[in-house]
Amino acid sequence: MGGTEQEYVQEAFDTNWIAPLGPNVNGFEQAIEAFYTNKVHVAALSSGTAAIHMALVLLGVKKNDEVICQSFTFSASANPIEYLGARPIFVDSERETWNISPELLEEAIINRIANGTKPKAIIAVHLYGMPYKAKEIKEISERYNSPVVEDSAEALGSQYFDDKCGSLGNIGILSFNGNKIITTSGGGAMVCNSLDHKKEAVHLVTQARDIAPHYEHSKVGYNYRMSNVLAGIGRGQMEVLNDRVLARRGNYEFYTEALKEYNDITFLPEPEGFYSNRWLSCMLTSSFEQREEIRLALAAEEIESRPLWKPMHDQPVYSKCMNFLDGTSSDLFNRGLCLPSGSNLSKDDLNSIVTIIKNILSK
Ligand SMILES: *Cc1c(COP(=O)(O)O)cnc(C)c1O
């Protein structure tokens, strides 16, 4: 926490705004909108997953529709497709950003159009904070008229040329879950290009009540609005977002500098114009065996590290889904490791971590 969160939470108690609406919800949304230099409209929701679900609803995704999703991601990117009875189609990553491959995306869309089932939406992800190739993806999205849901859950504070991640797609989503770069313990947001879209989202997530003295509903609603108490935490967190990004980028720089002489280990540099919040510092080892050796050596010292996200096409729950692959994300999963990446790691912590890694690499 940054320090001012409790004051906003106290305000919610003092004013008795213990509800999924109130001054903190509005204030938090305004703070996020200001971060995006007021070019977008933000709706604060109960989670990033809820935001993806609502984004798909707003884009008109229905039962049996097909939706393309980056395979290399956390399951929450894809699960809302299933909530709607729609069909996920998984697309592999390219090597420069580890995100959805423009070539494979276009191949997938052409294939589905030939089948008479043009994808209703494309879910692209800025994994680990690294922006996806937004220009290429946008061009394809516009060429085939298939809108992009931009999963920016891991990329608040990242930037693609002049634009901040979260504002690159037709609808962007953010997460404030406990493990993200800033947190409200649990929470998320939808980033909209128009006020009408935001209004529609807020209507849907507050049970879709029509205007009437009684309870009148002409649509299926959801209970996905953010609590005014948690939004107070978010207001305080927005004040330290920039510090958190710099701390995470500092971790990444420490690791890359300390391990630069070891040819077995590689990191993902930022392509020209790409700015990553380095939510997690990830490295690639030379083999699955080496990755496991390092992971287990860290675990023996009670230091947690984790393999990269296991791609959705390799997950039992999604094993029957159609996919367009070239082996990239499976390879990244096999050889990749997320290193400790908290914003509060000390130089001593970082030094002990790299010492253990160096011991293995020097053998
Ligand atoms: C965390 C995360 C989500 C889901 O956000 P929640 O707020 O936890 O529901 C979605 N996509 C990605 C890539 C994530 O990392």
The ligand as an ORCA input file, in Angstrom:
! r2SCAN-3c Opt
* xyz 0 1
  C      -5.412    -11.234    -13.617
  C      -5.764    -11.399    -15.035
  C      -7.098    -11.385    -15.465
  C      -8.272    -11.384    -14.543
  O      -8.350    -10.344    -13.646
  P      -9.108    -10.562    -12.241
  O      -9.243     -9.166    -11.724
  O      -8.223    -11.410    -11.400
  O     -10.427    -11.199    -12.511
  C      -7.349    -11.467    -16.832
  N      -6.357    -11.570    -17.713
  C      -5.061    -11.610    -17.348
  C      -4.008    -11.705    -18.401
  C      -4.718    -11.551    -15.995
  O      -3.436    -11.624    -15.630
*
